[in-house]
Amino acid sequence: LGEMPAGLMEIPVRRFYFTSFKEIAMPKTLIILAHPNLAQSTVNKHWAAALKQHADRFTVHELYAVYPQGKIDVAAEQTLVETHDALVWQFPVYWFNCPPLLKQWIDEVLTYGWAYGSKGKALTGRKIALAVSLGAPAGDYRADGAVGCTVAEALRPFELTAKYCNADYRPPFTFHTIDSNAGYSEAAQQAVARSAADYLAWLAALQQA
């Protein structure tokens, strides 16, 4: 075939390696699920089951199952966050806040030098959002309602936390259900089932945004 022209021999060859097409097909979202009694849950249990059918897209991390004694492995949690493109805190709203283990997770995992501070860049630009179930009707979360503000306003500390860490905070996914002490009618059960599909659609939009 003859000699290769000298100029071509000097062109560097770049090699690209892919372990699987799944790794480049769609970003993966970490769902930090905080429910003290998921087995007795209705809404969050349905959501978790729907998420687990798409393990290639979502990692469902059940805090109360992983840390039944409440001792959080901070390094492991930080690594878990770093290996995902987006982070969703999923929980039932208790007194306008999250269950205590998630608050502990935020306090302990979002450390200075990792999540914030001059060298804390782990959450910079990372999408963070909430997925919450509420035991009060949507009408209560208005300026003239029983709560007196919107859901976003009631949960603003989470937004402030994310933005303080320079994360890309997105509007929450919310589902208003009945009080947990009441029974679920067939219509309410159907609404819960629809909410799981709506949740998946919202997550898909979050991943693609």
KEVEX-185759 format. One record per residue (C-alpha): x, y, z. Coordinates in Angstrom, 3 decimals, decimal comma. Layout:
N
<site><c1>X</c1><c2>Y</c2><c3>Z</c3></site>
...
***
This chain:
209
<site><c1>0,000</c1><c2>0,000</c2><c3>0,000</c3></site>
<site><c1>3,033</c1><c2>2,266</c2><c3>0,272</c3></site>
<site><c1>4,120</c1><c2>4,585</c2><c3>3,036</c3></site>
<site><c1>1,643</c1><c2>6,688</c2><c3>5,047</c3></site>
<site><c1>2,125</c1><c2>10,443</c2><c3>4,523</c3></site>
<site><c1>4,155</c1><c2>11,921</c2><c3>7,383</c3></site>
<site><c1>1,445</c1><c2>14,433</c2><c3>8,294</c3></site>
<site><c1>-1,110</c1><c2>11,704</c2><c3>8,950</c3></site>
<site><c1>1,256</c1><c2>9,825</c2><c3>11,217</c3></site>
<site><c1>1,419</c1><c2>12,839</c2><c3>13,507</c3></site>
<site><c1>-2,333</c1><c2>13,057</c2><c3>14,104</c3></site>
<site><c1>-3,085</c1><c2>11,757</c2><c3>17,627</c3></site>
<site><c1>-5,659</c1><c2>9,021</c2><c3>17,919</c3></site>
<site><c1>-8,329</c1><c2>9,534</c2><c3>20,577</c3></site>
<site><c1>-10,098</c1><c2>6,472</c2><c3>21,919</c3></site>
<site><c1>-13,475</c1><c2>6,488</c2><c3>23,613</c3></site>
<site><c1>-14,729</c1><c2>3,675</c2><c3>25,771</c3></site>
<site><c1>-18,316</c1><c2>3,065</c2><c3>26,867</c3></site>
<site><c1>-19,171</c1><c2>0,394</c2><c3>29,384</c3></site>
<site><c1>-22,808</c1><c2>0,295</c2><c3>28,316</c3></site>
<site><c1>-25,314</c1><c2>2,288</c2><c3>26,326</c3></site>
<site><c1>-27,473</c1><c2>2,723</c2><c3>29,439</c3></site>
<site><c1>-24,803</c1><c2>4,889</c2><c3>31,017</c3></site>
<site><c1>-25,018</c1><c2>7,434</c2><c3>28,215</c3></site>
<site><c1>-28,702</c1><c2>7,116</c2><c3>27,356</c3></site>
<site><c1>-30,266</c1><c2>9,043</c2><c3>30,253</c3></site>
<site><c1>-29,041</c1><c2>10,720</c2><c3>33,430</c3></site>
<site><c1>-29,876</c1><c2>8,944</c2><c3>36,672</c3></site>
<site><c1>-31,738</c1><c2>10,574</c2><c3>39,545</c3></site>
<site><c1>-31,209</c1><c2>9,840</c2><c3>43,223</c3></site>
<site><c1>-34,433</c1><c2>9,684</c2><c3>45,236</c3></site>
<site><c1>-33,801</c1><c2>10,193</c2><c3>48,948</c3></site>
<site><c1>-36,983</c1><c2>8,660</c2><c3>50,353</c3></site>
<site><c1>-37,726</c1><c2>9,525</c2><c3>53,970</c3></site>
<site><c1>-40,802</c1><c2>7,862</c2><c3>55,443</c3></site>
<site><c1>-40,706</c1><c2>6,509</c2><c3>59,018</c3></site>
<site><c1>-43,161</c1><c2>3,713</c2><c3>58,211</c3></site>
<site><c1>-43,184</c1><c2>3,109</c2><c3>54,489</c3></site>
<site><c1>-44,926</c1><c2>-0,260</c2><c3>54,802</c3></site>
<site><c1>-47,989</c1><c2>1,486</c2><c3>56,238</c3></site>
<site><c1>-47,845</c1><c2>4,333</c2><c3>53,739</c3></site>
<site><c1>-50,252</c1><c2>4,664</c2><c3>50,853</c3></site>
<site><c1>-48,898</c1><c2>7,448</c2><c3>48,664</c3></site>
<site><c1>-45,147</c1><c2>7,130</c2><c3>49,175</c3></site>
<site><c1>-45,300</c1><c2>3,338</c2><c3>48,952</c3></site>
<site><c1>-47,035</c1><c2>3,588</c2><c3>45,565</c3></site>
<site><c1>-44,470</c1><c2>6,098</c2><c3>44,379</c3></site>
<site><c1>-41,562</c1><c2>3,937</c2><c3>45,524</c3></site>
<site><c1>-42,974</c1><c2>0,881</c2><c3>43,758</c3></site>
<site><c1>-43,367</c1><c2>2,854</c2><c3>40,521</c3></site>
<site><c1>-39,800</c1><c2>4,170</c2><c3>40,753</c3></site>
<site><c1>-38,318</c1><c2>0,728</c2><c3>41,354</c3></site>
<site><c1>-39,715</c1><c2>-0,443</c2><c3>38,020</c3></site>
<site><c1>-37,232</c1><c2>1,947</c2><c3>36,379</c3></site>
<site><c1>-33,983</c1><c2>1,074</c2><c3>38,140</c3></site>
<site><c1>-32,001</c1><c2>2,235</c2><c3>35,105</c3></site>
<site><c1>-33,265</c1><c2>5,783</c2><c3>35,674</c3></site>
<site><c1>-33,749</c1><c2>6,074</c2><c3>39,432</c3></site>
<site><c1>-31,955</c1><c2>5,014</c2><c3>42,590</c3></site>
<site><c1>-34,444</c1><c2>4,802</c2><c3>45,462</c3></site>
<site><c1>-32,561</c1><c2>5,313</c2><c3>48,729</c3></site>
<site><c1>-34,841</c1><c2>4,598</c2><c3>51,704</c3></site>
<site><c1>-33,272</c1><c2>6,412</c2><c3>54,638</c3></site>
<site><c1>-35,236</c1><c2>4,720</c2><c3>57,407</c3></site>
<site><c1>-34,432</c1><c2>1,268</c2><c3>55,997</c3></site>
<site><c1>-30,732</c1><c2>2,011</c2><c3>55,525</c3></site>
<site><c1>-30,288</c1><c2>3,760</c2><c3>58,878</c3></site>
<site><c1>-32,755</c1><c2>2,223</c2><c3>61,355</c3></site>
<site><c1>-30,563</c1><c2>3,386</c2><c3>64,256</c3></site>
<site><c1>-30,214</c1><c2>6,872</c2><c3>62,828</c3></site>
<site><c1>-26,420</c1><c2>6,756</c2><c3>62,402</c3></site>
<site><c1>-25,747</c1><c2>8,178</c2><c3>58,935</c3></site>
<site><c1>-22,626</c1><c2>7,260</c2><c3>56,955</c3></site>
<site><c1>-21,803</c1><c2>10,745</c2><c3>55,708</c3></site>
<site><c1>-19,031</c1><c2>9,734</c2><c3>53,292</c3></site>
<site><c1>-21,214</c1><c2>7,064</c2><c3>51,685</c3></site>
<site><c1>-24,104</c1><c2>9,489</c2><c3>51,279</c3></site>
<site><c1>-21,899</c1><c2>12,130</c2><c3>49,696</c3></site>
<site><c1>-20,524</c1><c2>9,584</c2><c3>47,234</c3></site>
<site><c1>-24,058</c1><c2>8,503</c2><c3>46,378</c3></site>
<site><c1>-25,047</c1><c2>12,094</c2><c3>45,586</c3></site>
<site><c1>-21,916</c1><c2>12,636</c2><c3>43,488</c3></site>
<site><c1>-22,705</c1><c2>9,637</c2><c3>41,273</c3></site>
<site><c1>-26,116</c1><c2>10,958</c2><c3>40,242</c3></site>
<site><c1>-27,153</c1><c2>13,846</c2><c3>38,037</c3></site>
<site><c1>-30,119</c1><c2>15,022</c2><c3>40,071</c3></site>
<site><c1>-31,357</c1><c2>14,738</c2><c3>43,649</c3></site>
<site><c1>-34,966</c1><c2>14,497</c2><c3>44,830</c3></site>
<site><c1>-36,025</c1><c2>14,554</c2><c3>48,466</c3></site>
<site><c1>-39,254</c1><c2>12,557</c2><c3>48,693</c3></site>
<site><c1>-41,269</c1><c2>12,619</c2><c3>51,914</c3></site>
<site><c1>-44,668</c1><c2>13,143</c2><c3>53,540</c3></site>
<site><c1>-44,964</c1><c2>16,650</c2><c3>54,949</c3></site>
<site><c1>-45,085</c1><c2>16,685</c2><c3>58,762</c3></site>
<site><c1>-45,963</c1><c2>20,030</c2><c3>60,334</c3></site>
<site><c1>-44,692</c1><c2>21,899</c2><c3>57,263</c3></site>
<site><c1>-41,386</c1><c2>20,071</c2><c3>57,393</c3></site>
<site><c1>-39,755</c1><c2>16,743</c2><c3>56,559</c3></site>
<site><c1>-39,468</c1><c2>13,644</c2><c3>58,790</c3></site>
<site><c1>-36,612</c1><c2>13,975</c2><c3>61,320</c3></site>
<site><c1>-34,170</c1><c2>11,556</c2><c3>59,662</c3></site>
<site><c1>-34,157</c1><c2>13,614</c2><c3>56,463</c3></site>
<site><c1>-33,506</c1><c2>16,781</c2><c3>58,465</c3></site>
<site><c1>-30,614</c1><c2>14,929</c2><c3>60,116</c3></site>
<site><c1>-29,375</c1><c2>13,859</c2><c3>56,661</c3></site>
<site><c1>-29,362</c1><c2>17,457</c2><c3>55,459</c3></site>
<site><c1>-27,597</c1><c2>18,650</c2><c3>58,631</c3></site>
<site><c1>-24,896</c1><c2>15,974</c2><c3>58,500</c3></site>
<site><c1>-24,344</c1><c2>15,303</c2><c3>54,791</c3></site>
<site><c1>-24,355</c1><c2>18,871</c2><c3>53,438</c3></site>
<site><c1>-21,044</c1><c2>19,721</c2><c3>55,055</c3></site>
<site><c1>-18,808</c1><c2>22,769</c2><c3>54,755</c3></site>
<site><c1>-16,145</c1><c2>22,138</c2><c3>52,136</c3></site>
<site><c1>-18,347</c1><c2>19,643</c2><c3>50,295</c3></site>
<site><c1>-21,770</c1><c2>21,235</c2><c3>49,807</c3></site>
<site><c1>-20,898</c1><c2>24,876</c2><c3>50,476</c3></site>
<site><c1>-18,004</c1><c2>27,173</c2><c3>51,279</c3></site>
<site><c1>-15,165</c1><c2>28,282</c2><c3>49,022</c3></site>
<site><c1>-14,260</c1><c2>24,672</c2><c3>48,223</c3></site>
<site><c1>-17,706</c1><c2>23,111</c2><c3>48,564</c3></site>
<site><c1>-18,793</c1><c2>22,525</c2><c3>44,972</c3></site>
<site><c1>-20,493</c1><c2>19,102</c2><c3>45,091</c3></site>
<site><c1>-23,990</c1><c2>20,518</c2><c3>44,590</c3></site>
<site><c1>-23,110</c1><c2>23,378</c2><c3>42,263</c3></site>
<site><c1>-25,441</c1><c2>23,218</c2><c3>39,263</c3></site>
<site><c1>-26,932</c1><c2>19,908</c2><c3>40,417</c3></site>
<site><c1>-30,695</c1><c2>19,712</c2><c3>40,061</c3></site>
<site><c1>-32,503</c1><c2>19,373</c2><c3>43,406</c3></site>
<site><c1>-36,254</c1><c2>19,152</c2><c3>43,936</c3></site>
<site><c1>-38,870</c1><c2>17,933</c2><c3>46,392</c3></site>
<site><c1>-41,574</c1><c2>15,316</c2><c3>45,886</c3></site>
<site><c1>-44,040</c1><c2>15,571</c2><c3>48,738</c3></site>
<site><c1>-47,395</c1><c2>14,234</c2><c3>49,852</c3></site>
<site><c1>-49,604</c1><c2>16,426</c2><c3>51,980</c3></site>
<site><c1>-52,500</c1><c2>15,394</c2><c3>54,194</c3></site>
<site><c1>-54,459</c1><c2>18,584</c2><c3>53,557</c3></site>
<site><c1>-56,385</c1><c2>19,673</c2><c3>50,453</c3></site>
<site><c1>-54,797</c1><c2>22,045</c2><c3>47,968</c3></site>
<site><c1>-57,273</c1><c2>24,755</c2><c3>48,949</c3></site>
<site><c1>-55,694</c1><c2>24,976</c2><c3>52,393</c3></site>
<site><c1>-52,402</c1><c2>26,051</c2><c3>50,828</c3></site>
<site><c1>-53,471</c1><c2>29,504</c2><c3>49,704</c3></site>
<site><c1>-53,206</c1><c2>32,963</c2><c3>51,195</c3></site>
<site><c1>-56,880</c1><c2>32,732</c2><c3>52,190</c3></site>
<site><c1>-56,730</c1><c2>29,037</c2><c3>53,141</c3></site>
<site><c1>-56,236</c1><c2>27,280</c2><c3>56,457</c3></site>
<site><c1>-52,443</c1><c2>27,270</c2><c3>56,073</c3></site>
<site><c1>-52,225</c1><c2>30,800</c2><c3>54,707</c3></site>
<site><c1>-49,499</c1><c2>30,235</c2><c3>52,121</c3></site>
<site><c1>-48,582</c1><c2>28,018</c2><c3>49,173</c3></site>
<site><c1>-46,746</c1><c2>24,695</c2><c3>49,457</c3></site>
<site><c1>-43,652</c1><c2>26,277</c2><c3>47,924</c3></site>
<site><c1>-43,736</c1><c2>29,026</c2><c3>50,543</c3></site>
<site><c1>-44,252</c1><c2>26,566</c2><c3>53,397</c3></site>
<site><c1>-41,269</c1><c2>24,506</c2><c3>52,253</c3></site>
<site><c1>-39,028</c1><c2>27,427</c2><c3>51,367</c3></site>
<site><c1>-36,241</c1><c2>26,387</c2><c3>53,804</c3></site>
<site><c1>-35,438</c1><c2>23,507</c2><c3>51,414</c3></site>
<site><c1>-35,191</c1><c2>25,926</c2><c3>48,511</c3></site>
<site><c1>-32,949</c1><c2>28,249</c2><c3>50,532</c3></site>
<site><c1>-30,724</c1><c2>25,318</c2><c3>51,512</c3></site>
<site><c1>-30,328</c1><c2>24,150</c2><c3>47,924</c3></site>
<site><c1>-29,651</c1><c2>27,618</c2><c3>46,577</c3></site>
<site><c1>-27,154</c1><c2>28,361</c2><c3>49,354</c3></site>
<site><c1>-25,239</c1><c2>25,345</c2><c3>48,037</c3></site>
<site><c1>-25,508</c1><c2>26,773</c2><c3>44,486</c3></site>
<site><c1>-27,711</c1><c2>23,883</c2><c3>43,380</c3></site>
<site><c1>-30,256</c1><c2>24,194</c2><c3>40,567</c3></site>
<site><c1>-33,444</c1><c2>24,080</c2><c3>42,644</c3></site>
<site><c1>-36,611</c1><c2>23,132</c2><c3>40,756</c3></site>
<site><c1>-40,314</c1><c2>23,509</c2><c3>41,714</c3></site>
<site><c1>-41,655</c1><c2>20,610</c2><c3>43,799</c3></site>
<site><c1>-43,945</c1><c2>17,769</c2><c3>42,831</c3></site>
<site><c1>-46,908</c1><c2>17,854</c2><c3>45,207</c3></site>
<site><c1>-49,841</c1><c2>15,565</c2><c3>45,859</c3></site>
<site><c1>-52,652</c1><c2>16,499</c2><c3>48,202</c3></site>
<site><c1>-54,313</c1><c2>13,514</c2><c3>49,751</c3></site>
<site><c1>-56,552</c1><c2>12,899</c2><c3>52,734</c3></site>
<site><c1>-55,477</c1><c2>12,946</c2><c3>56,355</c3></site>
<site><c1>-53,558</c1><c2>9,751</c2><c3>57,143</c3></site>
<site><c1>-55,965</c1><c2>8,968</c2><c3>59,986</c3></site>
<site><c1>-58,882</c1><c2>8,647</c2><c3>57,583</c3></site>
<site><c1>-59,651</c1><c2>5,721</c2><c3>55,322</c3></site>
<site><c1>-59,000</c1><c2>5,728</c2><c3>51,583</c3></site>
<site><c1>-62,047</c1><c2>5,351</c2><c3>49,369</c3></site>
<site><c1>-61,817</c1><c2>3,666</c2><c3>45,983</c3></site>
<site><c1>-61,730</c1><c2>7,091</c2><c3>44,319</c3></site>
<site><c1>-58,877</c1><c2>8,162</c2><c3>46,588</c3></site>
<site><c1>-56,956</c1><c2>4,973</c2><c3>45,784</c3></site>
<site><c1>-57,373</c1><c2>5,687</c2><c3>42,065</c3></site>
<site><c1>-56,086</c1><c2>9,222</c2><c3>42,597</c3></site>
<site><c1>-53,011</c1><c2>7,823</c2><c3>44,335</c3></site>
<site><c1>-52,381</c1><c2>5,470</c2><c3>41,409</c3></site>
<site><c1>-52,649</c1><c2>8,375</c2><c3>38,959</c3></site>
<site><c1>-50,274</c1><c2>10,408</c2><c3>41,091</c3></site>
<site><c1>-47,566</c1><c2>7,747</c2><c3>40,632</c3></site>
<site><c1>-47,814</c1><c2>8,133</c2><c3>36,856</c3></site>
<site><c1>-47,771</c1><c2>11,916</c2><c3>37,213</c3></site>
<site><c1>-44,682</c1><c2>11,643</c2><c3>39,427</c3></site>
<site><c1>-42,835</c1><c2>9,591</c2><c3>36,795</c3></site>
<site><c1>-43,741</c1><c2>12,136</c2><c3>34,118</c3></site>
<site><c1>-42,523</c1><c2>14,984</c2><c3>36,344</c3></site>
<site><c1>-39,226</c1><c2>13,156</c2><c3>36,952</c3></site>
<site><c1>-38,758</c1><c2>12,569</c2><c3>33,227</c3></site>
<site><c1>-39,203</c1><c2>16,310</c2><c3>32,619</c3></site>
<site><c1>-36,736</c1><c2>17,035</c2><c3>35,433</c3></site>
<site><c1>-34,140</c1><c2>14,753</c2><c3>33,888</c3></site>
<site><c1>-34,515</c1><c2>16,279</c2><c3>30,442</c3></site>
<site><c1>-34,625</c1><c2>19,930</c2><c3>31,550</c3></site>
***
